[in-house]
Amino acid sequence: MASPRKDGGFLTQEQREKLRIAVQNAETLSLASPRSPTGGTTSALLQQYEHQLEQKRAAAAAAAAARGGGGEAEAVVVDPGTCGGRIPGRPSRYSSAVKTHSLLILMHDRVSDYGAGGKGTWGKLIDTDVDACLDRNDPNYDSGEEPYELVEAPVLTPLDDYKKAVVPIIEEYFSNGDVKLAASDLKELGYDDFHRYFVKKLVSMAMDRHDKEKEMASVLLSSLYGNVISSTQIRLAFVLLLDAVDDLAVDIPDAVDILALFIARAVVDDILPPAFLSKAKVSLSESSKGMQVVQTAEKSYLSAPHHAELIERKWGGSTQITVEEAKKRITDLLKEYIKNGDTAEACRCIRELAVPFFHHEVVKRALTLGMERPVAENLITKLLKEASEECLISSSQMLKGFARVAESLDDLSLDIPSAKSEFQLLVSKAISEGWLDSSYGRSDVNGDVEDEEHEELARYKREAVSIIHEYFLSDDTPELIRSLKELGYPEHNPIFVKKLITIALDRKNREKEMASVLLSSLSMELFSTEDIVKGFVMLLESAEDTALDILDASDELGLFLARAVIDDVLAPLNLDEISSKLPPDCSGVEILNMARSLASARHAGERLLRCWGGGTGWAVEDAKDKITKLLEEYESGGDVGEACNCIRELGMSFFNHEVVKKALVMAMEKKNERILDLLQECFSEGIITINQMTKGFSRVRDGLDDLALDIPDAREKFLSYVEHAKKSGWLLPTFGVAGST
């Protein structure tokens, strides 16, 4: 049926017009047909027919008026038979046309006779003069008379399917915080070129939620960067968010500030380059909210002192309970349990901690508390037994808890003289009651082996830890190298590597950066590649145990490995060597694969050099360009103090070996040894350390063959610079020219 009239009439105006034209055409064809034998007779008969119709209409109107009917009659009842049925002298075609016309008049007039349109009536079935409408309250209403409506069914595209699919992934991640599951689900979706819409949806959904979800969103983006979502897709996503911030602000009043913080966090997390902000300004109008977002990110967040730490803690920092918080809660619940003796309540509190991987700490602290307070020993063993029987604390966590107490028995004995004997009794009781596995042996209880080799190793570990702590306080690399040489035991160098990184893992980003810088220095001065490879093998073998105390140890170890490759401490092939020495099912293999991905990602050097805040956010190429310009300015007659100040303002002390390298090459090329005075001043003021000097000289030494193509006497000049540096104390006397140090 045709589209409905606006007033709801049964026939549309278009239908009425077509009906009128059809009737006229039928009459015209019939009257003008060449088959008509006498056209004049036909016209006369038609005129006679119309005259009779008018007479009947007039008579019907008069009768209706006499009856007092519902309005003036518009037509009379016409029966085709009153016109003689078949008009003489015309073929049946004419009669059909007349009958069609007469039937329409018949339908119309009969309705009129029955009072259609009058007071108290439902209106006419067909009304050619007055608009009519369907009334659903009419007893004779037929829904079939309603006009048809065309409904367009949307055609879904792959992008529409993708956008629908990512919403449950995000919702599930917000509920369980499982980064690996979210990454797996996103990989299964495919459509890598659509990931910008995932990022946009993730951020926009988090913006309308609590700080916990905002922090979770930032953590997820940082985790997916490079491995799952490319930097280009993340950049495009934030462009889309800047364009959509006007719409977001309708539902989220502080959308500008929140999005600015998301962008600042992305810059701090190295998933957006700092240049993104300046490039975004070009495409945004001055009055737009997108421009407000960029300006807020720059002025309020990224330009503030210690902005990285402030931004990382803005939404409450870690999305999970920290190790220190977990330890404090465990201690509090155990003390509360000793006071009230409610085992069920204590088990409930342990369960609510939601840290099953950390239950060994519950065991350790409970056992220690039981030895410290003998009156509470029975309560402690009752709690541990109950927790074991309810499968609240697994057998493996129980074993680890006992093992950790065994390792610290020597220290405990200083405060609890009977610690060893009491611990032995606790072990026997636990095994006999069935809540400690019988495989826990007496040798583990003793905790150490009383032999000379063990004492030597233990002494080395204590000294190494002391040296590392001193380094973290003083940042004095030459002093550390001297101390290690005095300590001796070069066969234990891998253990030092393991200790250095393990201690750094449990500290802040400053110490992690210092550990990587030290590792680079040791690789040139003291340690062989084999030492470092063995050290990382030991770290990866114990990664699961390390993760028990340091929740993000796996991710940080991956960064240490990748950073070692970027710093040339390890070659990419060394990662394969490390992999061959690991058990196939250990978590270290997964960490190694992550390190490979990080080291091979695009712009890996820039990102990893700043992974712990070592840089100021500049790209390496920008830093190199600034170094070249300041050296050229100094070489052309600049002030040495100003040049030193410029190097200091670069804020990239870990990259000062590039200053040394470029200064030496420039001195060779321009035959101007004045630049060596700048290196002397930088060393005297402590701007460039001896390890950075060594690294810079090493880079030039390694490239001498290429330099000799443009500077024929490059080797001779370099030898003279090395001698000068050794005499001035910039380089150690052991630095070699032809080979490695």
Buried (B, 14 or more C-beta within 10 A) or exposed (E): EEEBBEEBBBBBEEBBEEBEEEBEEBBEEBBEBEEBEEEEBBEEBBEEBEEBBEEBBEEBBEEBEEEEBBBEBBBBBBEBEBBEEBBEEBBEBBBEBBBBBBEBBBEBBBBBBEBBBEEEEBBBBBBEEEEBEBEEEEEEEEEEEBBEEEEEEEEEEEEEEBBEBBEEBBEBBBEEBEBEEBBEBBEEBEBEEBBBBBBBBBBBBBBEEEEBBBBBBBBBBBBBBBBBBBBEBBBBBBBBBBBBBEEBBEEBEEBBBBBBBBBBBBBBBBBBBBEBBEEBBEEBEEEBBBBBBBBBBBEBBBEEEEBBBEBBEBBEEEBBBEBEEBBEBBBEBBEEBBEEEEBEEBBEBBEEBEBEEBBBBBBBBBBBBBBBEEEBBEBBBBBBBBBBEEEBBBBEBBBBBBBBBBEEBEEBBEEBEEBBEBBBEBBEBBBEEEBBEEEBEEEBBEBEEEEEEEEEBEEBBEBBBEBBEEBBEEBBBBEBBEBBEEBEBEEBBBBBBBBBBBBBBBEEBBBBBBBBBBBBBBBBBBBBBEBBBBBBBBBBBBBBEBBBBBBEBBBBBBBBBBBBBBBBBBEEEBBEBBBEBBEEEBBBBBBBBBBBEBBEBEBBBBBBBBBBBBBEBBBBEBBBEBBBEBBEBBBEEBEBEEBBEBBBEBBBBBBBBBBBBBBBBBBBBEEEEEBBEBBBBBBEEEBBBBBBBBBBBBBBBEBBEEBBEEBEEBBEBBEEBBEBBBEBBBBBEEBEEEEEB
